[in-house]
Amino acid sequence: MAVPKKRTSKQRKRKRRTHHVAAATAHQACPRCGDPRRPHRVCPTCGHYGEREIVRTEEF
């Protein structure tokens, strides 16, 4: 069985993992109210998805 001859240093390990990062979440403007929202999700501000009202929101 293959066994490493030397221990991998912290620096070498961290250099290898530089690309292991979470991708930024995508946002687009809601066509109804213009606020940013995630694609294919209900708008948290106005509660609409496409042309339909899914969640009824109260306006203060």
N, CA, C and O atoms as a GROMACS GRO file, in nm:
protein
  240
    1MET      N    1   0.084  -0.119   0.000
    1MET     CA    2   0.000   0.000   0.000
    1MET      C    3   0.088   0.124   0.000
    1MET      O    4   0.190   0.130   0.070
    2ALA      N    5   0.049   0.224  -0.079
    2ALA     CA    6   0.129   0.347  -0.090
    2ALA      C    7   0.110   0.433   0.034
    2ALA      O    8  -0.002   0.461   0.076
    3VAL      N    9   0.223   0.475   0.090
    3VAL     CA   10   0.222   0.560   0.208
    3VAL      C   11   0.310   0.681   0.179
    3VAL      O   12   0.420   0.665   0.127
    4PRO      N   13   0.265   0.803   0.212
    4PRO     CA   14   0.348   0.920   0.185
    4PRO      C   15   0.476   0.916   0.268
    4PRO      O   16   0.475   0.880   0.386
    5LYS      N   17   0.587   0.955   0.205
    5LYS     CA   18   0.715   0.954   0.275
    5LYS      C   19   0.726   1.069   0.374
    5LYS      O   20   0.780   1.053   0.483
    6LYS      N   21   0.673   1.184   0.336
    6LYS     CA   22   0.682   1.301   0.422
    6LYS      C   23   0.542   1.357   0.448
    6LYS      O   24   0.450   1.338   0.369
    7ARG      N   25   0.530   1.425   0.559
    7ARG     CA   26   0.403   1.486   0.596
    7ARG      C   27   0.375   1.607   0.506
    7ARG      O   28   0.467   1.682   0.472
    8THR      N   29   0.251   1.626   0.467
    8THR     CA   30   0.212   1.742   0.388
    8THR      C   31   0.203   1.863   0.480
    8THR      O   32   0.132   1.860   0.580
    9SER      N   33   0.276   1.969   0.444
    9SER     CA   34   0.278   2.087   0.530
    9SER      C   35   0.145   2.162   0.522
    9SER      O   36   0.067   2.143   0.429
   10LYS      N   37   0.121   2.248   0.620
   10LYS     CA   38  -0.001   2.329   0.622
   10LYS      C   39  -0.008   2.419   0.499
   10LYS      O   40  -0.114   2.436   0.439
   11GLN      N   41   0.105   2.476   0.463
   11GLN     CA   42   0.110   2.568   0.350
   11GLN      C   43   0.075   2.495   0.220
   11GLN      O   44  -0.004   2.545   0.139
   12ARG      N   45   0.132   2.378   0.200
   12ARG     CA   46   0.105   2.301   0.078
   12ARG      C   47  -0.041   2.257   0.072
   12ARG      O   48  -0.103   2.260  -0.034
   13LYS      N   49  -0.095   2.217   0.186
   13LYS     CA   50  -0.234   2.175   0.195
   13LYS      C   51  -0.327   2.292   0.163
   13LYS      O   52  -0.424   2.275   0.090
   14ARG      N   53  -0.297   2.410   0.217
   14ARG     CA   54  -0.381   2.527   0.195
   14ARG      C   55  -0.371   2.579   0.053
   14ARG      O   56  -0.468   2.630  -0.002
   15LYS      N   57  -0.253   2.565  -0.009
   15LYS     CA   58  -0.238   2.604  -0.150
   15LYS      C   59  -0.326   2.518  -0.239
   15LYS      O   60  -0.384   2.567  -0.336
   16ARG      N   61  -0.336   2.392  -0.206
   16ARG     CA   62  -0.418   2.299  -0.285
   16ARG      C   63  -0.567   2.331  -0.271
   16ARG      O   64  -0.644   2.310  -0.364
   17ARG      N   65  -0.605   2.381  -0.155
   17ARG     CA   66  -0.747   2.406  -0.127
   17ARG      C   67  -0.792   2.548  -0.158
   17ARG      O   68  -0.900   2.588  -0.115
   18THR      N   69  -0.714   2.625  -0.231
   18THR     CA   70  -0.752   2.764  -0.258
   18THR      C   71  -0.876   2.774  -0.346
   18THR      O   72  -0.947   2.874  -0.340
   19HIS      N   73  -0.904   2.671  -0.425
   19HIS     CA   74  -1.020   2.676  -0.515
   19HIS      C   75  -1.145   2.615  -0.451
   19HIS      O   76  -1.250   2.614  -0.515
   20HIS      N   77  -1.136   2.565  -0.329
   20HIS     CA   78  -1.251   2.506  -0.262
   20HIS      C   79  -1.329   2.617  -0.190
   20HIS      O   80  -1.320   2.632  -0.069
   21VAL      N   81  -1.403   2.691  -0.266
   21VAL     CA   82  -1.478   2.803  -0.209
   21VAL      C   83  -1.621   2.798  -0.264
   21VAL      O   84  -1.643   2.757  -0.378
   22ALA      N   85  -1.716   2.839  -0.184
   22ALA     CA   86  -1.856   2.839  -0.226
   22ALA      C   87  -1.879   2.946  -0.332
   22ALA      O   88  -1.824   3.056  -0.323
   23ALA      N   89  -1.960   2.914  -0.429
   23ALA     CA   90  -1.993   3.010  -0.536
   23ALA      C   91  -2.090   3.114  -0.483
   23ALA      O   92  -2.173   3.085  -0.396
   24ALA      N   93  -2.080   3.235  -0.535
   24ALA     CA   94  -2.171   3.342  -0.494
   24ALA      C   95  -2.312   3.312  -0.546
   24ALA      O   96  -2.328   3.259  -0.656
   25THR      N   97  -2.413   3.345  -0.466
   25THR     CA   98  -2.550   3.318  -0.506
   25THR      C   99  -2.593   3.416  -0.614
   25THR      O  100  -2.559   3.535  -0.609
   26ALA      N  101  -2.666   3.366  -0.712
   26ALA     CA  102  -2.713   3.448  -0.823
   26ALA      C  103  -2.839   3.525  -0.780
   26ALA      O  104  -2.924   3.472  -0.708
   27HIS      N  105  -2.849   3.649  -0.824
   27HIS     CA  106  -2.966   3.731  -0.798
   27HIS      C  107  -3.008   3.798  -0.928
   27HIS      O  108  -2.924   3.829  -1.013
   28GLN      N  109  -3.138   3.822  -0.942
   28GLN     CA  110  -3.190   3.898  -1.054
   28GLN      C  111  -3.304   3.985  -1.005
   28GLN      O  112  -3.362   3.960  -0.899
   29ALA      N  113  -3.336   4.086  -1.081
   29ALA     CA  114  -3.441   4.179  -1.041
   29ALA      C  115  -3.579   4.116  -1.061
   29ALA      O  116  -3.605   4.050  -1.161
   30CYS      N  117  -3.666   4.138  -0.964
   30CYS     CA  118  -3.804   4.090  -0.975
   30CYS      C  119  -3.873   4.171  -1.084
   30CYS      O  120  -3.863   4.294  -1.083
   31PRO      N  121  -3.943   4.107  -1.178
   31PRO     CA  122  -4.007   4.184  -1.287
   31PRO      C  123  -4.123   4.270  -1.237
   31PRO      O  124  -4.163   4.365  -1.306
   32ARG      N  125  -4.178   4.239  -1.120
   32ARG     CA  126  -4.293   4.316  -1.070
   32ARG      C  127  -4.250   4.436  -0.985
   32ARG      O  128  -4.294   4.548  -1.009
   33CYS      N  129  -4.163   4.412  -0.886
   33CYS     CA  130  -4.127   4.521  -0.794
   33CYS      C  131  -3.984   4.571  -0.814
   33CYS      O  132  -3.951   4.680  -0.768
   34GLY      N  133  -3.899   4.494  -0.883
   34GLY     CA  134  -3.763   4.539  -0.910
   34GLY      C  135  -3.662   4.508  -0.802
   34GLY      O  136  -3.543   4.535  -0.820
   35ASP      N  137  -3.705   4.451  -0.691
   35ASP     CA  138  -3.611   4.414  -0.584
   35ASP      C  139  -3.534   4.288  -0.624
   35ASP      O  140  -3.585   4.206  -0.700
   36PRO      N  141  -3.412   4.271  -0.572
   36PRO     CA  142  -3.336   4.150  -0.607
   36PRO      C  143  -3.396   4.026  -0.542
   36PRO      O  144  -3.443   4.029  -0.429
   37ARG      N  145  -3.393   3.916  -0.618
   37ARG     CA  146  -3.444   3.788  -0.568
   37ARG      C  147  -3.365   3.676  -0.634
   37ARG      O  148  -3.302   3.697  -0.738
   38ARG      N  149  -3.368   3.557  -0.574
   38ARG     CA  150  -3.302   3.440  -0.632
   38ARG      C  151  -3.384   3.391  -0.752
   38ARG      O  152  -3.506   3.400  -0.749
   39PRO      N  153  -3.320   3.342  -0.856
   39PRO     CA  154  -3.395   3.293  -0.972
   39PRO      C  155  -3.477   3.168  -0.936
   39PRO      O  156  -3.434   3.085  -0.856
   40HIS      N  157  -3.595   3.156  -0.996
   40HIS     CA  158  -3.688   3.044  -0.977
   40HIS      C  159  -3.737   3.035  -0.834
   40HIS      O  160  -3.766   2.925  -0.786
   41ARG      N  161  -3.747   3.147  -0.765
   41ARG     CA  162  -3.799   3.151  -0.628
   41ARG      C  163  -3.905   3.260  -0.620
   41ARG      O  164  -3.910   3.350  -0.704
   42VAL      N  165  -3.991   3.251  -0.518
   42VAL     CA  166  -4.091   3.354  -0.492
   42VAL      C  167  -4.019   3.478  -0.442
   42VAL      O  168  -3.926   3.468  -0.362
   43CYS      N  169  -4.061   3.596  -0.488
   43CYS     CA  170  -4.001   3.722  -0.445
   43CYS      C  171  -4.036   3.745  -0.298
   43CYS      O  172  -4.154   3.742  -0.263
   44PRO      N  173  -3.937   3.767  -0.212
   44PRO     CA  174  -3.968   3.787  -0.069
   44PRO      C  175  -4.035   3.920  -0.041
   44PRO      O  176  -4.098   3.936   0.064
   45THR      N  177  -4.023   4.017  -0.131
   45THR     CA  178  -4.082   4.148  -0.108
   45THR      C  179  -4.229   4.153  -0.146
   45THR      O  180  -4.314   4.192  -0.066
   46CYS      N  181  -4.260   4.112  -0.271
   46CYS     CA  182  -4.399   4.125  -0.317
   46CYS      C  183  -4.475   3.992  -0.314
   46CYS      O  184  -4.598   3.993  -0.324
   47GLY      N  185  -4.406   3.879  -0.300
   47GLY     CA  186  -4.473   3.750  -0.289
   47GLY      C  187  -4.521   3.692  -0.420
   47GLY      O  188  -4.604   3.600  -0.420
   48HIS      N  189  -4.472   3.742  -0.532
   48HIS     CA  190  -4.515   3.693  -0.663
   48HIS      C  191  -4.410   3.602  -0.724
   48HIS      O  192  -4.290   3.617  -0.700
   49TYR      N  193  -4.457   3.506  -0.804
   49TYR     CA  194  -4.370   3.421  -0.885
   49TYR      C  195  -4.428   3.426  -1.025
   49TYR      O  196  -4.535   3.369  -1.051
   50GLY      N  197  -4.360   3.492  -1.114
   50GLY     CA  198  -4.416   3.514  -1.247
   50GLY      C  199  -4.530   3.613  -1.237
   50GLY      O  200  -4.513   3.724  -1.186
   51GLU      N  201  -4.646   3.575  -1.286
   51GLU     CA  202  -4.764   3.663  -1.283
   51GLU      C  203  -4.857   3.629  -1.166
   51GLU      O  204  -4.955   3.700  -1.144
   52ARG      N  205  -4.828   3.522  -1.092
   52ARG     CA  206  -4.919   3.479  -0.986
   52ARG      C  207  -4.872   3.525  -0.849
   52ARG      O  208  -4.752   3.532  -0.822
   53GLU      N  209  -4.970   3.556  -0.763
   53GLU     CA  210  -4.938   3.591  -0.625
   53GLU      C  211  -4.936   3.461  -0.545
   53GLU      O  212  -5.040   3.397  -0.531
   54ILE      N  213  -4.823   3.423  -0.493
   54ILE     CA  214  -4.807   3.297  -0.420
   54ILE      C  215  -4.820   3.321  -0.270
   54ILE      O  216  -4.890   3.247  -0.201
   55VAL      N  217  -4.753   3.424  -0.221
   55VAL     CA  218  -4.753   3.455  -0.078
   55VAL      C  219  -4.813   3.593  -0.062
   55VAL      O  220  -4.771   3.689  -0.126
   56ARG      N  221  -4.913   3.603   0.025
   56ARG     CA  222  -4.975   3.732   0.048
   56ARG      C  223  -4.891   3.809   0.150
   56ARG      O  224  -4.868   3.761   0.261
   57THR      N  225  -4.845   3.927   0.112
   57THR     CA  226  -4.763   4.008   0.200
   57THR      C  227  -4.843   4.129   0.247
   57THR      O  228  -4.924   4.184   0.173
   58GLU      N  229  -4.820   4.167   0.372
   58GLU     CA  230  -4.889   4.284   0.427
   58GLU      C  231  -4.801   4.406   0.410
   58GLU      O  232  -4.680   4.401   0.434
   59GLU      N  233  -4.860   4.514   0.368
   59GLU     CA  234  -4.786   4.640   0.353
   59GLU      C  235  -4.812   4.726   0.474
   59GLU      O  236  -4.926   4.744   0.515
   60PHE      N  237  -4.704   4.780   0.532
   60PHE     CA  238  -4.717   4.863   0.653
   60PHE      C  239  -4.717   5.007   0.616
   60PHE      O  240  -4.728   5.093   0.704
   0.00000   0.00000   0.00000
